[in-house]
């Protein structure tokens, strides 16, 4: 009896996959049948297939193949995400290995390198999915920065801006000192870290024998202190009302303010307020009209407000200031302390809360219909217990910081006029026409207007992905959509 040869999956799989592709077995067009559509969560162009992709895409393939067998018009749309921060970091790294610094290149020169990288690496995961037998309609392959997707992104930005939902303002944002860009809250990963709690002495102005003790995990930020806050219900500190205290090691007198925000049980019940470097302190600063002093350069090094620490890295300052304040008799004590520290999801460095001019999207009006759809079971979550988690997210959503200080991505379609005003337009030609119209100055030229240098957060294109893969999002006649 002849024993069958060993099964060779490579021969069998490639034969049948090539057959399916040749005969267009996975191609889907609207034809009257009930649709069953899955839009692939677009993997980053920088990446290769990992186990998470394997699991996720296998489940999608099973569902799509089952729907196809049941007679649905099954459509599985593939594609990739341009991944602003991750891709820019990869390109910067490759250039550095060649002895080229990003800051020595023009934007256009850098983008050429970024597109070269994307063309070289962008299709790896998609080819790997084909090797797995994924039954995507490959004729629909999309990329978040291809022409169609880019057009939708710009048009949606303009529409939201014209509706008053996009605005520009100075706020405390999550700042990545390595990537040198703002991040959204969702791009910050909180990790348990072993640090220290520093108890500092703030002497009362004109009362050299009296001081209060303030606990902080970040003594390097005291140069940005503009107040100390107590809870008005805290009887221990009633004597402090209306007084001023001296920031230790800085010598600047700041007011004592009162606010029930302060937790009387944490630390000593006294809170140093640094509006430029803490989002909650910023809100206190706005409420009590405090000055904001930004003490950091973009790379996490202290600026001129840092006094004799100027030019030092933030963590080097933390070590040095502990010693200096101890030597000056301004350190009450130091305790080991475990807390959660925010890290950049992409570069894995601790983020720095930082006052910065950025573009934001108002989320309250956008969140409401998304919340109502889930709470009313128009959209069902599985398992259903996550409805409460979802509700918590959507009821507490904050305005989304959508600008990134990066070159790789969709450039913000805002143009600045000589008088400081802004016009938002699809391109420079439209911007110039709009500028002449709004100012009444027909002598304006292209050289008189300047496009915003920032790019949009990658997710500004990704959130449109489930619609934009089917063509123009703003096109009311779009049958595919």
Secondary structure, 3 states (H helix, E strand, C coil): CCCCCCCCHHHHHHHHHHHHHHCCCCCCCCCCCCEEEEECCCEECCCCCCHHHHHHHHHHHHHHHHHHHCCCEEEEECEEECCHHHHHHHHHHHHHHCCCCHHHCCHHHHHHHHHHHHHHHCCHHHHHHHHHCCCCCHHHCEECCCHHHHHHHHHHHHHHHHCCCEEEEEEEEEEECCCCEEECHHHEEEEEEEEEEEEEEEEECCEEEEEEEEEECCHHHHHHCCEEEECCCCHHHHHHCCCEEECCCCCCEEEEEECCCCCCCCCCCEEEECHHHCHHHHHHHHHHCCCCCCCECCCCEECHHHHHHCCCEHHHHHHHHHHHHHHCCCEEEEEEEEEEEEEECCCCCECEEEEEEEEEECCHHHHHHHHHHHHCCCCCCCCCCHHHHHHHHHHCCCCEECEECCCCCCECCEEECCCCCEEECCCHHHHHHHHHHHHCCCCCCHHHCEECCCEECHHHHHCCHHHHCCCCCCCCCCCCC
